[in-house]
Amino acid sequence: MHQFEPETAVKELEEMRRLAKRIIIADYNCPMTQGPAAWLAWGIERAARSDHYRNFRKYMARGRLSRLAEEEGLAIVSREKRGEGVFTLTQMLLREDFHRFPQ
């Protein structure tokens, strides 16, 4: 989701929501755990330049996945940090389905 303009990210999540009751997204942890792995990730994103890097910075500044989930009526069921805290694996459900699915 980090590579999209905010409006595009909303559309992508809306489509995921339309197609599935359970959504799992792997993306950057926000905020990242500080350290060499985070420096490398920021460096890779900076090397991408242009719109991609600008959208990455917006994503990180806004805590974007949590905010997107809330805006789209999704409940975050679980969040697992991976890759020395640089990435997160986030599982979301429609709020109305939250109590019907086992965790």
Biopython code that builds the backbone (N, CA, C, O; Angstrom):
import numpy as np
from Bio.PDB.StructureBuilder import StructureBuilder

atoms = [
    (1, "MET", "N", (0.822, -1.197, 0.000)),
    (1, "MET", "CA", (0.000, 0.000, 0.000)),
    (1, "MET", "C", (0.869, 1.265, 0.000)),
    (1, "MET", "O", (0.414, 2.339, -0.395)),
    (2, "HIS", "N", (2.104, 1.126, 0.441)),
    (2, "HIS", "CA", (2.963, 2.296, 0.604)),
    (2, "HIS", "C", (3.291, 3.004, -0.707)),
    (2, "HIS", "O", (3.642, 4.184, -0.696)),
    (3, "GLN", "N", (3.183, 2.316, -1.820)),
    (3, "GLN", "CA", (3.583, 2.903, -3.095)),
    (3, "GLN", "C", (2.477, 3.716, -3.762)),
    (3, "GLN", "O", (2.730, 4.421, -4.739)),
    (4, "PHE", "N", (1.254, 3.623, -3.241)),
    (4, "PHE", "CA", (0.112, 4.273, -3.870)),
    (4, "PHE", "C", (-0.129, 5.679, -3.343)),
    (4, "PHE", "O", (0.188, 5.996, -2.196)),
    (5, "GLU", "N", (-0.698, 6.516, -4.207)),
    (5, "GLU", "CA", (-1.259, 7.784, -3.751)),
    (5, "GLU", "C", (-2.351, 7.437, -2.741)),
    (5, "GLU", "O", (-2.980, 6.387, -2.880)),
    (6, "PRO", "N", (-2.601, 8.263, -1.741)),
    (6, "PRO", "CA", (-3.632, 7.943, -0.746)),
    (6, "PRO", "C", (-4.986, 7.580, -1.349)),
    (6, "PRO", "O", (-5.641, 6.654, -0.871)),
    (7, "GLU", "N", (-5.415, 8.291, -2.388)),
    (7, "GLU", "CA", (-6.712, 8.007, -3.007)),
    (7, "GLU", "C", (-6.715, 6.626, -3.659)),
    (7, "GLU", "O", (-7.715, 5.911, -3.594)),
    (8, "THR", "N", (-5.610, 6.252, -4.281)),
    (8, "THR", "CA", (-5.493, 4.946, -4.921)),
    (8, "THR", "C", (-5.476, 3.843, -3.869)),
    (8, "THR", "O", (-6.077, 2.787, -4.065)),
    (9, "ALA", "N", (-4.792, 4.085, -2.761)),
    (9, "ALA", "CA", (-4.746, 3.098, -1.677)),
    (9, "ALA", "C", (-6.152, 2.818, -1.155)),
    (9, "ALA", "O", (-6.493, 1.670, -0.868)),
    (10, "VAL", "N", (-6.961, 3.857, -1.031)),
    (10, "VAL", "CA", (-8.347, 3.681, -0.587)),
    (10, "VAL", "C", (-9.103, 2.809, -1.583)),
    (10, "VAL", "O", (-9.821, 1.894, -1.181)),
    (11, "LYS", "N", (-8.952, 3.082, -2.877)),
    (11, "LYS", "CA", (-9.635, 2.290, -3.900)),
    (11, "LYS", "C", (-9.189, 0.833, -3.871)),
    (11, "LYS", "O", (-10.010, -0.073, -4.014)),
    (12, "GLU", "N", (-7.886, 0.604, -3.685)),
    (12, "GLU", "CA", (-7.364, -0.760, -3.616)),
    (12, "GLU", "C", (-7.965, -1.503, -2.422)),
    (12, "GLU", "O", (-8.381, -2.655, -2.547)),
    (13, "LEU", "N", (-8.010, -0.844, -1.275)),
    (13, "LEU", "CA", (-8.565, -1.477, -0.083)),
    (13, "LEU", "C", (-10.068, -1.704, -0.233)),
    (13, "LEU", "O", (-10.588, -2.716, 0.237)),
    (14, "GLU", "N", (-10.765, -0.785, -0.875)),
    (14, "GLU", "CA", (-12.194, -0.981, -1.132)),
    (14, "GLU", "C", (-12.428, -2.227, -1.986)),
    (14, "GLU", "O", (-13.361, -2.991, -1.737)),
    (15, "GLU", "N", (-11.575, -2.429, -2.996)),
    (15, "GLU", "CA", (-11.718, -3.601, -3.850)),
    (15, "GLU", "C", (-11.414, -4.883, -3.071)),
    (15, "GLU", "O", (-12.105, -5.889, -3.235)),
    (16, "MET", "N", (-10.387, -4.848, -2.231)),
    (16, "MET", "CA", (-10.090, -6.013, -1.391)),
    (16, "MET", "C", (-11.279, -6.323, -0.494)),
    (16, "MET", "O", (-11.665, -7.480, -0.325)),
    (17, "ARG", "N", (-11.843, -5.288, 0.066)),
    (17, "ARG", "CA", (-12.987, -5.437, 0.961)),
    (17, "ARG", "C", (-14.191, -6.028, 0.224)),
    (17, "ARG", "O", (-14.939, -6.825, 0.791)),
    (18, "ARG", "N", (-14.376, -5.636, -1.040)),
    (18, "ARG", "CA", (-15.480, -6.152, -1.838)),
    (18, "ARG", "C", (-15.307, -7.647, -2.124)),
    (18, "ARG", "O", (-16.286, -8.391, -2.170)),
    (19, "LEU", "N", (-14.061, -8.079, -2.315)),
    (19, "LEU", "CA", (-13.784, -9.446, -2.716)),
    (19, "LEU", "C", (-13.591, -10.434, -1.571)),
    (19, "LEU", "O", (-13.809, -11.633, -1.746)),
    (20, "ALA", "N", (-13.190, -9.949, -0.416)),
    (20, "ALA", "CA", (-12.835, -10.869, 0.665)),
    (20, "ALA", "C", (-13.316, -10.355, 2.012)),
    (20, "ALA", "O", (-13.376, -9.150, 2.253)),
    (21, "LYS", "N", (-13.656, -11.291, 2.879)),
    (21, "LYS", "CA", (-14.041, -10.919, 4.238)),
    (21, "LYS", "C", (-12.816, -10.752, 5.132)),
    (21, "LYS", "O", (-12.825, -9.967, 6.080)),
    (22, "ARG", "N", (-11.764, -11.502, 4.817)),
    (22, "ARG", "CA", (-10.526, -11.431, 5.593)),
    (22, "ARG", "C", (-9.442, -10.892, 4.658)),
    (22, "ARG", "O", (-9.231, -11.425, 3.569)),
    (23, "ILE", "N", (-8.758, -9.833, 5.093)),
    (23, "ILE", "CA", (-7.724, -9.197, 4.284)),
    (23, "ILE", "C", (-6.405, -9.284, 5.043)),
    (23, "ILE", "O", (-6.338, -8.959, 6.229)),
    (24, "ILE", "N", (-5.367, -9.720, 4.353)),
    (24, "ILE", "CA", (-4.030, -9.779, 4.950)),
    (24, "ILE", "C", (-3.095, -8.970, 4.064)),
    (24, "ILE", "O", (-2.988, -9.218, 2.863)),
    (25, "ILE", "N", (-2.427, -8.008, 4.665)),
    (25, "ILE", "CA", (-1.510, -7.143, 3.927)),
    (25, "ILE", "C", (-0.146, -7.158, 4.605)),
    (25, "ILE", "O", (-0.033, -6.976, 5.817)),
    (26, "ALA", "N", (0.875, -7.378, 3.805)),
    (26, "ALA", "CA", (2.261, -7.263, 4.272)),
    (26, "ALA", "C", (2.801, -5.959, 3.712)),
    (26, "ALA", "O", (2.793, -5.742, 2.501)),
    (27, "ASP", "N", (3.266, -5.098, 4.595)),
    (27, "ASP", "CA", (3.826, -3.819, 4.162)),
    (27, "ASP", "C", (4.755, -3.308, 5.254)),
    (27, "ASP", "O", (5.052, -4.018, 6.215)),
    (28, "TYR", "N", (5.203, -2.091, 5.099)),
    (28, "TYR", "CA", (6.111, -1.524, 6.091)),
    (28, "TYR", "C", (5.405, -1.310, 7.420)),
    (28, "TYR", "O", (4.235, -0.930, 7.468)),
    (29, "ASN", "N", (6.138, -1.561, 8.493)),
    (29, "ASN", "CA", (5.685, -1.265, 9.837)),
    (29, "ASN", "C", (5.754, 0.247, 10.007)),
    (29, "ASN", "O", (6.683, 0.893, 9.523)),
    (30, "CYS", "N", (4.797, 0.786, 10.674)),
    (30, "CYS", "CA", (4.748, 2.228, 10.819)),
    (30, "CYS", "C", (4.440, 2.583, 12.269)),
    (30, "CYS", "O", (3.303, 2.411, 12.710)),
    (31, "PRO", "N", (5.414, 3.069, 13.011)),
    (31, "PRO", "CA", (6.786, 3.383, 12.610)),
    (31, "PRO", "C", (7.656, 2.129, 12.614)),
    (31, "PRO", "O", (7.369, 1.153, 13.307)),
    (32, "MET", "N", (8.716, 2.183, 11.827)),
    (32, "MET", "CA", (9.674, 1.077, 11.782)),
    (32, "MET", "C", (10.517, 1.071, 13.043)),
    (32, "MET", "O", (10.776, 2.113, 13.645)),
    (33, "THR", "N", (10.939, -0.127, 13.430)),
    (33, "THR", "CA", (11.901, -0.250, 14.515)),
    (33, "THR", "C", (13.233, 0.274, 13.982)),
    (33, "THR", "O", (13.675, -0.128, 12.905)),
    (34, "GLN", "N", (13.863, 1.157, 14.724)),
    (34, "GLN", "CA", (15.121, 1.764, 14.275)),
    (34, "GLN", "C", (16.250, 0.744, 14.210)),
    (34, "GLN", "O", (16.296, -0.198, 15.001)),
    (35, "GLY", "N", (17.151, 0.937, 13.268)),
    (35, "GLY", "CA", (18.311, 0.065, 13.148)),
    (35, "GLY", "C", (18.732, -0.097, 11.701)),
    (35, "GLY", "O", (18.152, 0.519, 10.807)),
    (36, "PRO", "N", (19.743, -0.929, 11.468)),
    (36, "PRO", "CA", (20.270, -1.106, 10.112)),
    (36, "PRO", "C", (19.224, -1.564, 9.083)),
    (36, "PRO", "O", (19.251, -1.114, 7.938)),
    (37, "ALA", "N", (18.313, -2.447, 9.479)),
    (37, "ALA", "CA", (17.286, -2.919, 8.537)),
    (37, "ALA", "C", (16.373, -1.758, 8.112)),
    (37, "ALA", "O", (15.989, -1.666, 6.946)),
    (38, "ALA", "N", (16.034, -0.893, 9.038)),
    (38, "ALA", "CA", (15.199, 0.269, 8.716)),
    (38, "ALA", "C", (15.952, 1.239, 7.812)),
    (38, "ALA", "O", (15.381, 1.785, 6.868)),
    (39, "TRP", "N", (17.227, 1.449, 8.099)),
    (39, "TRP", "CA", (18.031, 2.343, 7.249)),
    (39, "TRP", "C", (18.092, 1.808, 5.825)),
    (39, "TRP", "O", (18.004, 2.571, 4.862)),
    (40, "LEU", "N", (18.243, 0.489, 5.696)),
    (40, "LEU", "CA", (18.286, -0.132, 4.381)),
    (40, "LEU", "C", (16.946, 0.052, 3.653)),
    (40, "LEU", "O", (16.918, 0.385, 2.468)),
    (41, "ALA", "N", (15.846, -0.167, 4.367)),
    (41, "ALA", "CA", (14.522, -0.006, 3.761)),
    (41, "ALA", "C", (14.312, 1.429, 3.274)),
    (41, "ALA", "O", (13.844, 1.648, 2.156)),
    (42, "TRP", "N", (14.658, 2.396, 4.112)),
    (42, "TRP", "CA", (14.524, 3.800, 3.704)),
    (42, "TRP", "C", (15.414, 4.096, 2.501)),
    (42, "TRP", "O", (15.016, 4.834, 1.599)),
    (43, "GLY", "N", (16.601, 3.531, 2.484)),
    (43, "GLY", "CA", (17.507, 3.730, 1.350)),
    (43, "GLY", "C", (16.948, 3.147, 0.059)),
    (43, "GLY", "O", (17.039, 3.768, -1.001)),
    (44, "ILE", "N", (16.376, 1.967, 0.149)),
    (44, "ILE", "CA", (15.766, 1.338, -1.033)),
    (44, "ILE", "C", (14.611, 2.191, -1.541)),
    (44, "ILE", "O", (14.487, 2.424, -2.744)),
    (45, "GLU", "N", (13.782, 2.649, -0.641)),
    (45, "GLU", "CA", (12.644, 3.489, -1.043)),
    (45, "GLU", "C", (13.126, 4.812, -1.642)),
    (45, "GLU", "O", (12.558, 5.297, -2.621)),
    (46, "ARG", "N", (14.153, 5.383, -1.062)),
    (46, "ARG", "CA", (14.709, 6.631, -1.595)),
    (46, "ARG", "C", (15.243, 6.407, -3.008)),
    (46, "ARG", "O", (15.097, 7.272, -3.872)),
    (47, "ALA", "N", (15.858, 5.254, -3.244)),
    (47, "ALA", "CA", (16.397, 4.936, -4.574)),
    (47, "ALA", "C", (15.280, 4.801, -5.613)),
    (47, "ALA", "O", (15.516, 5.014, -6.802)),
    (48, "ALA", "N", (14.079, 4.454, -5.177)),
    (48, "ALA", "CA", (12.951, 4.330, -6.109)),
    (48, "ALA", "C", (12.548, 5.698, -6.671)),
    (48, "ALA", "O", (12.019, 5.797, -7.778)),
    (49, "ARG", "N", (12.807, 6.739, -5.894)),
    (49, "ARG", "CA", (12.569, 8.126, -6.298)),
    (49, "ARG", "C", (11.128, 8.435, -6.659)),
    (49, "ARG", "O", (10.229, 7.607, -6.516)),
    (50, "SER", "N", (10.947, 9.642, -7.126)),
    (50, "SER", "CA", (9.720, 10.114, -7.735)),
    (50, "SER", "C", (8.477, 9.849, -6.881)),
    (50, "SER", "O", (8.500, 9.990, -5.658)),
    (51, "ASP", "N", (7.401, 9.464, -7.553)),
    (51, "ASP", "CA", (6.110, 9.266, -6.879)),
    (51, "ASP", "C", (6.184, 8.174, -5.816)),
    (51, "ASP", "O", (5.592, 8.302, -4.744)),
    (52, "HIS", "N", (6.911, 7.105, -6.115)),
    (52, "HIS", "CA", (7.001, 5.978, -5.185)),
    (52, "HIS", "C", (7.561, 6.438, -3.847)),
    (52, "HIS", "O", (6.978, 6.136, -2.805)),
    (53, "TYR", "N", (8.659, 7.147, -3.849)),
    (53, "TYR", "CA", (9.276, 7.603, -2.600)),
    (53, "TYR", "C", (8.386, 8.626, -1.895)),
    (53, "TYR", "O", (8.254, 8.594, -0.671)),
    (54, "ARG", "N", (7.784, 9.521, -2.652)),
    (54, "ARG", "CA", (6.885, 10.514, -2.057)),
    (54, "ARG", "C", (5.712, 9.814, -1.364)),
    (54, "ARG", "O", (5.342, 10.178, -0.247)),
    (55, "ASN", "N", (5.128, 8.808, -2.028)),
    (55, "ASN", "CA", (4.006, 8.082, -1.438)),
    (55, "ASN", "C", (4.441, 7.274, -0.223)),
    (55, "ASN", "O", (3.690, 7.171, 0.747)),
    (56, "PHE", "N", (5.632, 6.702, -0.256)),
    (56, "PHE", "CA", (6.184, 5.989, 0.898)),
    (56, "PHE", "C", (6.288, 6.929, 2.098)),
    (56, "PHE", "O", (5.898, 6.570, 3.209)),
    (57, "ARG", "N", (6.813, 8.126, 1.871)),
    (57, "ARG", "CA", (6.951, 9.090, 2.981)),
    (57, "ARG", "C", (5.582, 9.484, 3.539)),
    (57, "ARG", "O", (5.419, 9.606, 4.753)),
    (58, "LYS", "N", (4.605, 9.682, 2.662)),
    (58, "LYS", "CA", (3.241, 9.997, 3.126)),
    (58, "LYS", "C", (2.682, 8.847, 3.962)),
    (58, "LYS", "O", (2.099, 9.059, 5.025)),
    (59, "TYR", "N", (2.869, 7.639, 3.465)),
    (59, "TYR", "CA", (2.391, 6.437, 4.158)),
    (59, "TYR", "C", (2.985, 6.367, 5.564)),
    (59, "TYR", "O", (2.265, 6.138, 6.536)),
    (60, "MET", "N", (4.274, 6.561, 5.665)),
    (60, "MET", "CA", (4.948, 6.473, 6.958)),
    (60, "MET", "C", (4.526, 7.611, 7.888)),
    (60, "MET", "O", (4.364, 7.400, 9.090)),
    (61, "ALA", "N", (4.352, 8.790, 7.352)),
    (61, "ALA", "CA", (3.983, 9.948, 8.175)),
    (61, "ALA", "C", (2.573, 9.818, 8.756)),
    (61, "ALA", "O", (2.285, 10.363, 9.822)),
    (62, "ARG", "N", (1.706, 9.104, 8.061)),
    (62, "ARG", "CA", (0.303, 9.021, 8.479)),
    (62, "ARG", "C", (-0.055, 7.745, 9.217)),
    (62, "ARG", "O", (-1.203, 7.588, 9.631)),
    (63, "GLY", "N", (0.892, 6.822, 9.397)),
    (63, "GLY", "CA", (0.526, 5.549, 10.003)),
    (63, "GLY", "C", (-0.550, 4.900, 9.167)),
    (63, "GLY", "O", (-1.551, 4.404, 9.684)),
    (64, "ARG", "N", (-0.333, 4.910, 7.897)),
    (64, "ARG", "CA", (-1.365, 4.751, 6.900)),
    (64, "ARG", "C", (-2.227, 3.502, 6.988)),
    (64, "ARG", "O", (-3.446, 3.623, 6.866)),
    (65, "LEU", "N", (-1.683, 2.325, 7.189)),
    (65, "LEU", "CA", (-2.523, 1.126, 7.152)),
    (65, "LEU", "C", (-3.568, 1.144, 8.268)),
    (65, "LEU", "O", (-4.722, 0.778, 8.045)),
    (66, "SER", "N", (-3.172, 1.564, 9.448)),
    (66, "SER", "CA", (-4.144, 1.668, 10.549)),
    (66, "SER", "C", (-5.235, 2.669, 10.202)),
    (66, "SER", "O", (-6.416, 2.417, 10.437)),
    (67, "ARG", "N", (-4.843, 3.776, 9.656)),
    (67, "ARG", "CA", (-5.796, 4.828, 9.296)),
    (67, "ARG", "C", (-6.722, 4.363, 8.167)),
    (67, "ARG", "O", (-7.932, 4.584, 8.215)),
    (68, "LEU", "N", (-6.141, 3.718, 7.158)),
    (68, "LEU", "CA", (-6.950, 3.201, 6.051)),
    (68, "LEU", "C", (-7.980, 2.193, 6.542)),
    (68, "LEU", "O", (-9.146, 2.246, 6.150)),
    (69, "ALA", "N", (-7.549, 1.280, 7.396)),
    (69, "ALA", "CA", (-8.462, 0.264, 7.922)),
    (69, "ALA", "C", (-9.639, 0.926, 8.629)),
    (69, "ALA", "O", (-10.793, 0.553, 8.417)),
    (70, "GLU", "N", (-9.342, 1.893, 9.453)),
    (70, "GLU", "CA", (-10.393, 2.595, 10.189)),
    (70, "GLU", "C", (-11.356, 3.293, 9.238)),
    (70, "GLU", "O", (-12.572, 3.202, 9.405)),
    (71, "GLU", "N", (-10.814, 3.991, 8.239)),
    (71, "GLU", "CA", (-11.643, 4.718, 7.279)),
    (71, "GLU", "C", (-12.529, 3.783, 6.460)),
    (71, "GLU", "O", (-13.619, 4.174, 6.042)),
    (72, "GLU", "N", (-12.076, 2.566, 6.230)),
    (72, "GLU", "CA", (-12.812, 1.624, 5.389)),
    (72, "GLU", "C", (-13.668, 0.634, 6.171)),
    (72, "GLU", "O", (-14.171, -0.333, 5.599)),
    (73, "GLY", "N", (-13.837, 0.862, 7.471)),
    (73, "GLY", "CA", (-14.712, 0.006, 8.263)),
    (73, "GLY", "C", (-14.133, -1.367, 8.547)),
    (73, "GLY", "O", (-14.865, -2.345, 8.697)),
    (74, "LEU", "N", (-12.801, -1.430, 8.622)),
    (74, "LEU", "CA", (-12.131, -2.692, 8.898)),
    (74, "LEU", "C", (-11.574, -2.693, 10.316)),
    (74, "LEU", "O", (-11.135, -1.665, 10.831)),
    (75, "ALA", "N", (-11.603, -3.854, 10.924)),
    (75, "ALA", "CA", (-11.019, -4.027, 12.256)),
    (75, "ALA", "C", (-9.709, -4.784, 12.097)),
    (75, "ALA", "O", (-9.668, -5.816, 11.428)),
    (76, "ILE", "N", (-8.649, -4.287, 12.700)),
    (76, "ILE", "CA", (-7.375, -4.995, 12.677)),
    (76, "ILE", "C", (-7.440, -6.090, 13.728)),
    (76, "ILE", "O", (-7.599, -5.829, 14.920)),
    (77, "VAL", "N", (-7.313, -7.321, 13.254)),
    (77, "VAL", "CA", (-7.425, -8.500, 14.113)),
    (77, "VAL", "C", (-6.073, -8.871, 14.684)),
    (77, "VAL", "O", (-5.958, -9.208, 15.862)),
    (78, "SER", "N", (-5.047, -8.809, 13.846)),
    (78, "SER", "CA", (-3.710, -9.133, 14.326)),
    (78, "SER", "C", (-2.678, -8.372, 13.513)),
    (78, "SER", "O", (-2.910, -7.965, 12.374)),
    (79, "ARG", "N", (-1.537, -8.200, 14.146)),
    (79, "ARG", "CA", (-0.427, -7.503, 13.511)),
    (79, "ARG", "C", (0.850, -8.166, 14.010)),
    (79, "ARG", "O", (1.101, -8.224, 15.214)),
    (80, "GLU", "N", (1.650, -8.663, 13.082)),
    (80, "GLU", "CA", (2.907, -9.313, 13.436)),
    (80, "GLU", "C", (4.056, -8.561, 12.800)),
    (80, "GLU", "O", (4.084, -8.360, 11.586)),
    (81, "LYS", "N", (5.003, -8.148, 13.623)),
    (81, "LYS", "CA", (6.197, -7.493, 13.089)),
    (81, "LYS", "C", (7.135, -8.553, 12.527)),
    (81, "LYS", "O", (7.287, -9.635, 13.094)),
    (82, "ARG", "N", (7.749, -8.224, 11.420)),
    (82, "ARG", "CA", (8.701, -9.114, 10.758)),
    (82, "ARG", "C", (9.919, -8.305, 10.328)),
    (82, "ARG", "O", (9.899, -7.075, 10.347)),
    (83, "GLY", "N", (10.980, -9.010, 9.941)),
    (83, "GLY", "CA", (12.153, -8.344, 9.385)),
    (83, "GLY", "C", (12.738, -7.283, 10.282)),
    (83, "GLY", "O", (12.947, -6.146, 9.860)),
    (84, "GLU", "N", (13.005, -7.655, 11.533)),
    (84, "GLU", "CA", (13.596, -6.735, 12.516)),
    (84, "GLU", "C", (12.739, -5.490, 12.745)),
    (84, "GLU", "O", (13.257, -4.408, 13.022)),
    (85, "GLY", "N", (11.412, -5.661, 12.624)),
    (85, "GLY", "CA", (10.488, -4.557, 12.888)),
    (85, "GLY", "C", (10.290, -3.608, 11.722)),
    (85, "GLY", "O", (9.663, -2.559, 11.877)),
    (86, "VAL", "N", (10.815, -3.962, 10.558)),
    (86, "VAL", "CA", (10.654, -3.112, 9.373)),
    (86, "VAL", "C", (9.309, -3.372, 8.704)),
    (86, "VAL", "O", (8.693, -2.455, 8.161)),
    (87, "PHE", "N", (8.860, -4.609, 8.745)),
    (87, "PHE", "CA", (7.617, -4.991, 8.074)),
    (87, "PHE", "C", (6.577, -5.430, 9.082)),
    (87, "PHE", "O", (6.891, -5.775, 10.221)),
    (88, "THR", "N", (5.338, -5.409, 8.641)),
    (88, "THR", "CA", (4.259, -5.923, 9.463)),
    (88, "THR", "C", (3.294, -6.714, 8.583)),
    (88, "THR", "O", (3.030, -6.357, 7.435)),
    (89, "LEU", "N", (2.789, -7.774, 9.145)),
    (89, "LEU", "CA", (1.779, -8.597, 8.498)),
    (89, "LEU", "C", (0.484, -8.305, 9.259)),
    (89, "LEU", "O", (0.347, -8.663, 10.428)),
    (90, "THR", "N", (-0.455, -7.656, 8.588)),
    (90, "THR", "CA", (-1.667, -7.181, 9.244)),
    (90, "THR", "C", (-2.880, -7.912, 8.700)),
    (90, "THR", "O", (-3.089, -7.977, 7.488)),
    (91, "GLN", "N", (-3.679, -8.461, 9.606)),
    (91, "GLN", "CA", (-4.906, -9.152, 9.236)),
    (91, "GLN", "C", (-6.092, -8.284, 9.652)),
    (91, "GLN", "O", (-6.169, -7.811, 10.786)),
    (92, "MET", "N", (-7.016, -8.087, 8.705)),
    (92, "MET", "CA", (-8.169, -7.228, 8.956)),
    (92, "MET", "C", (-9.453, -7.942, 8.554)),
    (92, "MET", "O", (-9.458, -8.788, 7.660)),
    (93, "LEU", "N", (-10.528, -7.589, 9.224)),
    (93, "LEU", "CA", (-11.871, -8.084, 8.910)),
    (93, "LEU", "C", (-12.818, -6.902, 8.839)),
    (93, "LEU", "O", (-12.560, -5.846, 9.418)),
    (94, "LEU", "N", (-13.917, -7.091, 8.121)),
    (94, "LEU", "CA", (-14.975, -6.092, 8.178)),
    (94, "LEU", "C", (-15.430, -5.975, 9.625)),
    (94, "LEU", "O", (-15.560, -6.991, 10.308)),
    (95, "ARG", "N", (-15.669, -4.796, 10.097)),
    (95, "ARG", "CA", (-16.074, -4.617, 11.498)),
    (95, "ARG", "C", (-17.286, -5.463, 11.853)),
    (95, "ARG", "O", (-17.348, -6.042, 12.937)),
    (96, "GLU", "N", (-18.254, -5.534, 10.938)),
    (96, "GLU", "CA", (-19.469, -6.295, 11.240)),
    (96, "GLU", "C", (-19.221, -7.793, 11.300)),
    (96, "GLU", "O", (-20.035, -8.523, 11.867)),
    (97, "ASP", "N", (-18.109, -8.278, 10.727)),
    (97, "ASP", "CA", (-17.767, -9.704, 10.756)),
    (97, "ASP", "C", (-16.797, -10.053, 11.885)),
    (97, "ASP", "O", (-16.480, -11.225, 12.089)),
    (98, "PHE", "N", (-16.336, -9.069, 12.597)),
    (98, "PHE", "CA", (-15.288, -9.256, 13.600)),
    (98, "PHE", "C", (-15.611, -10.355, 14.606)),
    (98, "PHE", "O", (-14.730, -11.143, 14.950)),
    (99, "HIS", "N", (-16.841, -10.429, 15.083)),
    (99, "HIS", "CA", (-17.195, -11.407, 16.107)),
    (99, "HIS", "C", (-17.554, -12.781, 15.556)),
    (99, "HIS", "O", (-17.692, -13.743, 16.312)),
    (100, "ARG", "N", (-17.707, -12.871, 14.230)),
    (100, "ARG", "CA", (-18.086, -14.153, 13.612)),
    (100, "ARG", "C", (-16.895, -15.022, 13.238)),
    (100, "ARG", "O", (-17.049, -16.229, 13.046)),
    (101, "PHE", "N", (-15.711, -14.429, 13.132)),
    (101, "PHE", "CA", (-14.538, -15.197, 12.706)),
    (101, "PHE", "C", (-13.642, -15.518, 13.892)),
    (101, "PHE", "O", (-13.438, -14.676, 14.766)),
    (102, "PRO", "N", (-13.110, -16.727, 13.924)),
    (102, "PRO", "CA", (-12.161, -17.047, 15.001)),
    (102, "PRO", "C", (-10.860, -16.290, 14.792)),
    (102, "PRO", "O", (-10.426, -16.063, 13.663)),
    (103, "GLN", "N", (-10.265, -15.914, 15.881)),
    (103, "GLN", "CA", (-8.993, -15.191, 15.806)),
    (103, "GLN", "C", (-7.931, -16.212, 15.606)),
    (103, "GLN", "O", (-6.753, -15.867, 15.510)),
]
sb = StructureBuilder()
sb.init_structure("model")
sb.init_model(0)
sb.init_chain("A")
sb.init_seg("    ")
for serial, (resi, resn, name, xyz) in enumerate(atoms, 1):
    if name == "N":
        sb.init_residue(resn, " ", resi, " ")
    sb.init_atom(name, np.array(xyz, "f"), 0.0, 1.0, " ", f" {name:<3s}", serial, name[0])
structure = sb.get_structure()
